[in-house]
Each structure stands twice: as C-alpha cells, then as structure tokens.
Amino acid sequence: MYLDGHTGGQDDKIPAALSDGEYVLSADIVSSLGDGNNNAGAKKLDAFMRKVRTHRGKNGTKLPPKSKGIEGYLRGAK
C-alpha cells in the first residue's frame, strides 16, 4: 500500500500499524524503482504484488507453487 502524504521522504511522521511478517520499504527505495519518481515506483510495486498473488493463487493443489525470484516479478512491471 502506497502512502501519499505531505511530508518529506524521511520525516517519519506517519504512524504505521503492521502485522507480523509485513515489510516496509523506505521512500528512497520506492523512488529508485520509479527512476526517481515515488508514484512510478509505487506502481511497479503494486504490479509486483499483483503478479505474486496471481502466480500463487492459480494452483489448485494444497501447497502453492514456489515463488519466482523477485527479479522475475519486477521484470516488465508497469
């Protein structure tokens, strides 16, 4: 989930309630994924999450298929 606020990238003014196992990326990483643009980086991460969830949900067996490496999901993310 991308949080778009009116704070600086390193202000740490938005409180977050996270569940065990969740992961947070810093604004500089999101920006780097978007070639310097946070919104573009967030779109790539959203596409990444959709691809992982789609891949993991298409198997009818009890155990989901093994995930691809992160690079495989990020390739071509728009």
Secondary structure, 3 states (H helix, E strand, C coil): CCCCCCCCCCCCCCCCCCCCCCCCCCHHHHHHHCCCCHHHHHHHHHHHHHHHHHHHHCCCCCCCCCCCCHHHHHCCCC
